[in-house]
Amino acid sequence: MAAIALSFWLLFAFADDRAAVADFLGDAANDLSNGNANGFLKRFDRKMPGYRELETEVQALVKLAGVSSAAQVLELRPSDGNLLVSVDWFVELKQHGQDLSGERRRELVQVTMKRAGKGWQILTLEPRTLFAAPRL
């Protein structure tokens, strides 16, 4: 009976994690859409390999283009106390002041996350090129 109770607890805890991670990544996508590079970047571990390059690219991205962004969690797997998350991430770039459709990017992004306080923190994200500044 205890094993069944533990199984249900793990199932519901995992469902709660999925919803929380989806909200966290959705908020990150919204930060990009709102031109808030710092809001997007605060979700990352600054010790993450490639963080400085990501920071430079994201700052330039929101400066040079209007961004529409959306993230949908496809899969979530526990691994060594972290979560491995597969995300369908869409980014559309438009030159500021232009109504015409611009560059569209869509990638299957692999993210490693961990709990940080009451929230989450991104430890790795690949490919980071999704968030590269447009080459004008």
C-alpha positions in Angstrom: 0.0 0.0 0.0 2.9 2.4 0.8 4.4 1.7 -2.6 1.1 2.7 -4.3 0.9 5.9 -2.3 4.5 6.7 -3.1 3.7 6.1 -6.8 0.7 8.4 -6.8 2.7 11.1 -4.9 5.6 10.9 -7.5 3.1 11.1 -10.4 1.4 14.2 -9.0 4.7 15.8 -8.1 5.9 15.2 -11.6 2.7 16.7 -13.0 3.2 19.8 -10.8 6.8 20.1 -12.1 5.6 19.9 -15.7 3.2 22.7 -15.2 5.7 24.8 -13.3 8.4 24.3 -15.9 6.0 25.1 -18.7 5.0 28.3 -16.9 8.7 29.2 -16.3 9.7 28.7 -19.9 6.6 30.4 -21.2 7.5 33.4 -19.0 11.0 33.3 -20.5 9.5 33.4 -24.0 7.3 36.3 -23.0 10.3 38.2 -21.6 11.9 37.9 -25.1 8.6 39.0 -26.8 8.5 42.1 -24.5 12.1 43.0 -25.3 13.2 42.1 -21.7 16.6 40.5 -22.2 17.5 40.8 -18.5 14.3 39.0 -17.6 15.1 36.2 -20.0 18.7 35.9 -18.9 18.0 35.9 -15.1 16.6 32.4 -15.6 20.0 31.0 -16.5 22.9 29.9 -14.3 25.6 32.4 -15.0 28.2 29.6 -14.8 26.5 27.8 -17.7 29.0 27.1 -20.5 28.4 29.7 -23.1 26.4 32.0 -20.9 28.5 35.1 -21.8 27.9 34.5 -25.5 24.2 33.9 -24.9 24.0 37.1 -22.9 25.7 39.1 -25.7 23.5 37.6 -28.4 20.2 38.0 -26.5 21.0 41.7 -25.6 21.7 42.3 -29.3 18.6 40.3 -30.4 16.1 42.5 -28.5 18.0 45.7 -29.4 18.1 45.0 -33.2 14.7 43.3 -33.7 11.2 43.0 -32.4 10.8 39.5 -31.1 7.8 37.2 -30.8 8.6 34.0 -28.9 6.7 31.0 -27.7 7.9 27.8 -25.9 6.0 24.5 -25.6 7.3 21.7 -23.4 7.2 18.4 -25.3 9.0 16.1 -22.8 10.3 16.3 -19.3 12.6 13.6 -17.8 14.2 13.5 -14.4 18.0 13.0 -14.5 20.5 13.1 -11.6 18.4 15.5 -9.5 17.8 17.8 -12.6 15.1 17.9 -15.2 15.9 17.3 -18.9 13.3 19.2 -20.9 12.6 19.1 -24.7 11.0 22.3 -25.9 9.5 23.3 -29.2 10.7 26.9 -29.3 9.5 29.5 -31.9 11.1 32.9 -32.4 10.0 35.4 -35.0 12.1 38.5 -35.7 11.0 41.7 -37.3 13.0 44.9 -37.9 11.7 47.6 -35.6 9.0 49.7 -37.2 8.3 47.1 -39.9 5.0 45.3 -40.3 6.3 42.8 -42.8 7.1 39.2 -41.7 10.7 38.8 -40.8 12.9 35.9 -40.0 11.2 32.9 -38.4 13.1 30.3 -36.3 11.9 27.1 -34.8 14.0 24.6 -33.0 13.7 21.6 -30.8 15.6 22.9 -27.8 17.1 20.7 -25.1 17.2 22.3 -21.6 18.6 21.0 -18.4 17.0 22.7 -15.3 17.2 22.4 -11.5 15.1 23.7 -8.7 16.4 27.0 -7.3 14.7 28.2 -4.2 11.0 28.3 -5.0 11.6 28.4 -8.8 13.8 26.9 -11.5 17.1 27.7 -13.1 18.4 26.8 -16.5 21.7 24.9 -16.4 22.2 24.2 -20.1 20.3 25.1 -23.3 21.1 23.8 -26.8 21.0 25.0 -29.5 21.7 28.5 -28.2 21.8 29.8 -31.9 18.1 30.1 -31.8 18.6 33.3 -29.8 21.4 34.7 -31.9 21.0 38.3 -33.0 19.9 38.9 -36.6 22.7 39.4 -39.1 21.6 42.6 -40.8 
